[in-house]
Amino acid sequence: MPNPSAENKQIIAHIDGGSRGNPGPAAYAVVVNAEDGTHLASLSKYLGHATNNVAEYQGLLAALEYALEHNNRCLKIITDSELMARQINGQYKVKNANLKVFYARARALIAQFDSFRIEHVRREHNREADRLANEAMDAASKNRNPQRAPSADSKPLRATATYQQGVLKLDGSLPLGEGERVSLKVERKK
């Protein structure tokens, strides 16, 4: 029988996403531990204006990407989002068009795992991830740059992006304030 390596030992990620106002200022958090309880990583990110369900899915994607980037192919997700857990487990259909994009991306990432499980728990069993998501929202509200109103002569911002595995990723950054909303026009490069 083969000796288990670090790559096939299960890691456990507690995830949470929240939104104040739903939709409103939103963030996600991920707390990653080894099976023996050893803390491996804490991730959190302020997302700007989003719903709690979008924030939950962003947390799931962050956990999946972390595991794959660190060559962990056995992952257990702990979440207090019953909706997302049941959607990922196939018990609920994904009806919201915005969530379908995140769901498709999550399913594509999950397909790369040798072992994957998602488990719904009550909020009190997910306190650390909840605390980190709230800290990310609090920090963003304290550091928020005032929104700049576009001037009449402001030129459109231009950027390039690459579409990979269901996600459009910018090739660089744009001079935008945290939480600033923009509209996009996507054109294919020739």
C-alpha positions in Angstrom: 0.0 0.0 0.0 1.4 3.4 -0.9 2.6 5.8 1.8 0.3 8.8 1.9 2.1 12.0 0.9 1.3 15.6 1.8 -0.5 16.0 -1.5 -3.2 13.5 -0.7 -3.8 14.3 2.9 -7.1 16.0 3.5 -7.2 19.7 4.5 -10.2 21.4 6.0 -11.3 24.9 5.0 -13.9 26.8 7.0 -15.4 29.4 4.7 -17.8 32.3 5.2 -19.1 35.2 3.2 -21.1 38.1 4.3 -22.8 41.2 3.0 -24.1 44.2 5.0 -27.4 45.2 3.4 -27.5 42.2 1.0 -26.5 43.5 -1.4 -24.0 45.8 0.2 -20.4 45.9 1.3 -19.3 42.2 1.2 -16.3 40.0 2.0 -15.3 36.4 2.4 -12.9 34.6 4.7 -11.3 31.1 4.6 -9.5 29.4 7.5 -7.5 26.4 6.3 -6.3 23.6 8.7 -4.6 20.3 8.3 -6.6 17.2 9.5 -4.7 17.3 12.8 -5.9 20.9 13.4 -2.6 22.6 12.5 -3.4 26.0 11.1 -2.2 26.4 7.5 -3.7 29.7 6.3 -6.2 32.5 6.8 -7.5 34.3 3.7 -10.0 37.1 3.5 -11.0 39.7 0.9 -13.3 42.7 0.7 -15.4 42.3 -2.4 -17.1 45.7 -2.7 -20.8 45.7 -3.3 -22.2 42.1 -3.5 -24.8 39.7 -2.0 -24.1 37.3 0.8 -24.5 34.4 -1.6 -21.9 35.8 -4.0 -19.5 36.3 -1.1 -20.1 32.7 0.1 -19.2 31.4 -3.4 -16.2 33.7 -3.6 -15.0 32.1 -0.3 -15.5 28.6 -1.8 -13.5 29.6 -4.9 -10.7 31.0 -2.8 -10.5 27.7 -0.7 -10.6 25.6 -3.9 -7.8 27.7 -5.5 -5.7 27.6 -2.3 -5.9 23.9 -2.1 -5.0 23.3 -5.8 -2.1 25.9 -5.6 -0.7 24.0 -2.6 -1.1 20.6 -4.3 -3.8 19.4 -1.8 -6.2 17.2 -3.7 -8.3 16.1 -0.8 -10.5 18.9 0.6 -13.3 19.2 3.1 -15.2 22.5 3.1 -17.2 23.6 6.2 -19.7 26.4 5.5 -22.7 27.9 7.3 -24.3 28.6 3.9 -27.0 25.9 3.6 -27.9 27.2 0.1 -24.4 26.9 -1.3 -23.7 23.6 0.3 -26.9 22.1 -1.1 -26.3 23.6 -4.5 -22.8 22.1 -4.7 -24.1 18.8 -3.4 -26.8 18.8 -6.1 -29.7 19.0 -3.7 -30.8 22.5 -4.9 -30.8 23.9 -8.4 -28.9 27.1 -9.0 -31.6 29.5 -10.3 -29.8 32.9 -9.9 -28.0 33.8 -13.1 -25.1 35.5 -11.2 -24.6 32.5 -9.0 -24.6 30.1 -12.0 -21.2 31.6 -13.1 -19.7 31.0 -9.6 -21.2 27.5 -9.4 -19.8 26.5 -12.8 -16.3 27.8 -11.8 -16.6 25.9 -8.5 -17.6 22.6 -10.2 -14.7 22.9 -12.7 -12.3 23.3 -9.8 -13.9 20.5 -7.8 -13.4 18.1 -10.7 -9.6 18.5 -10.2 -9.8 17.0 -6.7 -9.3 13.3 -5.7 -11.6 13.8 -2.8 -14.0 16.7 -2.1 -16.7 17.2 0.5 -18.8 20.2 1.5 -20.6 20.2 4.8 -23.1 22.7 6.2 -22.8 23.7 9.9 -24.6 26.2 12.1 -23.0 29.6 12.3 -21.6 29.0 15.8 -19.4 26.2 14.4 -17.9 28.6 11.9 -16.9 31.5 14.1 -13.4 32.1 13.0 -14.3 32.4 9.3 -17.2 34.7 10.2 -15.0 36.9 12.4 -12.4 37.3 9.5 -15.1 38.1 7.0 -16.5 40.8 9.3 -13.0 42.2 10.0 -12.5 42.5 6.2 -15.7 44.5 5.9 -14.8 46.6 8.9 -11.3 47.4 7.6 -12.7 48.3 4.2 -15.3 50.7 5.7 -12.6 52.5 7.7 -10.2 52.8 4.7 -12.8 53.4 2.0 -11.7 56.0 -0.5 -14.3 58.6 -1.3 -16.0 57.7 -4.6 -14.9 60.0 -7.3 -17.7 61.2 -9.6 -16.6 61.0 -13.2 -15.9 64.3 -14.8 -17.5 65.2 -18.1 -14.2 64.9 -19.9 -13.1 61.6 -18.2 -11.9 59.1 -20.7 -12.9 55.4 -20.4 -10.4 53.1 -18.7 -9.0 50.4 -20.8 -7.6 47.0 -19.8 -6.9 43.6 -21.1 -8.1 40.4 -19.5 -7.8 36.7 -20.0 -10.7 34.2 -19.8 -9.6 31.0 -18.0 -11.8 28.2 -16.6 -14.9 30.3 -16.4 -13.4 33.5 -14.9 -12.3 36.7 -16.6 -9.1 37.9 -14.9 -7.6 41.4 -15.5 -4.0 41.5 -16.9 -3.0 44.2 -14.4 -5.0 46.6 -12.3 -7.1 49.7 -12.9 -7.1 53.0 -10.9 -10.4 52.3 -9.1 -11.5 53.1 -5.5 -12.3 50.1 -3.3 -16.0 49.1 -3.9 -16.3 51.4 -6.9 -18.8 50.0 -9.4 -18.1 50.0 -13.1 -19.8 48.8 -16.3 -17.8 46.7 -18.7 -17.8 46.4 -22.5 -16.0 43.2 -23.6 -14.4 43.0 -27.0 -12.4 40.1 -28.4 -8.9 40.7 -29.4 -8.0 39.9 -33.0 
